[in-house]
Each structure stands twice: as C-alpha cells, then as structure tokens.
Amino acid sequence: MKIMHPEERFERIERQLEFMAGIQAQLCASQQRQDSEIAQNARQISQLAEIVSNLVRVVDEQGNRVEAGFKRMEERQERTDEQMRRTDERLNTLIAAVERRNQDAH
C-alpha cells in the first residue's frame, strides 16, 4: 500500500465527495421527475374516475329509458291483444249470426 501525503489524501476525498454529490444530484433530479409523474398520473386517474362515473350515470339513464320503452311497448301490446280479442269475439258473433241466418234460409 502506498503512503499518501495529506494533500493527496485530501484530493482523493474531495473527488469522492464530488462523485457522491453528483450521484445525489442525479437521485434528487430523478425523484423530482418521479414525483411529477406521480402527480400527473394522480390527476389523470382522477379525471378517468370522473369520466367513468359520468359514463355509469349515462348508461344507467339509458337503461332506465330502454326499460321504460319496453314497459310502454308491453302496455301497448296488451291493449292491442285486448282489441284483437274483442274483434275476434265480434267476428265470431257475426259469423254465428250469418250461419244461423243461412241455416234458417235453407
């Protein structure tokens, strides 16, 4: 092992300290970038959560409208079925009357 003079030892320690200070500066810069990215990601996540919430609301509203539309359609179908039953009854009554009349005529 070589014996170092105090001045050499001081210069060596100074270079090591400069090297460590450079690494520390890089770590700080890297941490600042990561902190900035995390903050940006948090904002984007918040925006996406709001968008998803709005989409859920819109989908719920559309589902309610579709459900209401189906209910109205079922009600109309029930009215149509009732009208068809009445029409069938009247036709059957008319057919029976015509058949009686034809039988009476013969």
C-alpha positions as CSV (number, residue, x, y, z in Angstrom):
1,M,0.0,0.0,0.0
2,K,1.3,3.4,-1.0
3,I,1.7,6.0,1.7
4,M,-0.3,9.1,0.7
5,H,0.6,12.6,1.5
6,P,-2.1,14.5,3.3
7,E,-2.6,16.6,0.2
8,E,-3.1,13.5,-2.0
9,R,-5.5,12.1,0.6
10,F,-7.4,15.4,0.7
11,E,-7.7,15.4,-3.1
12,R,-8.9,11.8,-3.2
13,I,-11.5,12.5,-0.5
14,E,-12.6,15.6,-2.4
15,R,-13.0,13.7,-5.7
16,Q,-15.1,11.0,-3.8
17,L,-17.2,13.7,-2.3
18,E,-17.8,15.4,-5.6
19,F,-18.7,12.0,-7.1
20,M,-21.2,11.3,-4.3
21,A,-22.6,14.8,-4.7
22,G,-23.1,14.2,-8.4
23,I,-24.9,10.9,-7.7
24,Q,-27.0,12.7,-5.0
25,A,-27.9,15.4,-7.5
26,Q,-29.0,12.7,-10.1
27,L,-31.1,10.9,-7.5
28,C,-32.8,14.2,-6.5
29,A,-33.5,15.0,-10.1
30,S,-34.8,11.5,-10.7
31,Q,-37.0,11.8,-7.6
32,Q,-38.4,15.1,-8.8
33,R,-39.3,13.6,-12.2
34,Q,-41.0,10.7,-10.5
35,D,-42.9,13.0,-8.1
36,S,-44.0,15.0,-11.1
37,E,-45.1,11.8,-13.0
38,I,-46.9,10.5,-9.9
39,A,-48.8,13.9,-9.6
40,Q,-49.7,13.8,-13.3
41,N,-50.8,10.2,-13.0
42,A,-52.9,11.1,-10.0
43,R,-54.6,13.9,-12.0
44,Q,-55.3,11.5,-14.9
45,I,-56.7,8.9,-12.6
46,S,-59.0,11.5,-11.0
47,Q,-60.1,12.6,-14.5
48,L,-60.7,9.0,-15.6
49,A,-62.7,8.3,-12.4
50,E,-64.9,11.3,-13.2
51,I,-65.3,10.1,-16.8
52,V,-66.2,6.6,-15.7
53,S,-68.7,8.0,-13.1
54,N,-70.3,10.1,-15.9
55,L,-70.4,7.0,-18.2
56,V,-72.1,4.9,-15.4
57,R,-74.7,7.7,-15.0
58,V,-75.4,7.9,-18.7
59,V,-75.6,4.1,-19.0
60,D,-78.0,4.0,-16.1
61,E,-80.1,6.7,-17.6
62,Q,-80.2,4.9,-21.0
63,G,-81.0,1.6,-19.2
64,N,-83.9,3.3,-17.5
65,R,-85.1,4.8,-20.8
66,V,-84.9,1.4,-22.5
67,E,-86.8,-0.2,-19.6
68,A,-89.5,2.4,-19.7
69,G,-89.7,2.0,-23.5
70,F,-90.2,-1.8,-23.1
71,K,-92.8,-1.2,-20.5
72,R,-94.7,1.2,-22.8
73,M,-94.4,-1.4,-25.6
74,E,-95.8,-4.2,-23.4
75,E,-98.7,-1.9,-22.3
76,R,-99.5,-1.2,-26.0
77,Q,-99.2,-4.8,-26.9
78,E,-101.6,-5.7,-24.1
79,R,-104.1,-3.1,-25.4
80,T,-103.6,-4.4,-29.0
81,D,-104.2,-8.0,-27.7
82,E,-107.4,-6.9,-25.9
83,Q,-108.6,-5.1,-29.1
84,M,-107.9,-8.3,-31.1
85,R,-109.8,-10.4,-28.6
86,R,-112.8,-8.1,-28.9
87,T,-112.5,-8.1,-32.6
88,D,-112.4,-11.9,-32.7
89,E,-115.4,-12.1,-30.4
90,R,-117.4,-9.7,-32.6
91,L,-116.3,-11.6,-35.7
92,N,-117.3,-14.9,-34.1
93,T,-120.7,-13.4,-33.2
94,L,-121.1,-12.1,-36.7
95,I,-120.1,-15.5,-38.2
96,A,-122.6,-17.3,-35.9
97,A,-125.4,-14.9,-36.9
98,V,-124.7,-15.3,-40.6
99,E,-124.5,-19.1,-40.2
100,R,-127.9,-19.1,-38.3
101,R,-129.4,-16.9,-41.0
102,N,-128.1,-19.3,-43.7
103,Q,-129.5,-22.3,-41.8
104,D,-132.8,-20.6,-41.3
105,A,-132.9,-19.7,-45.0
106,H,-132.5,-23.3,-46.1
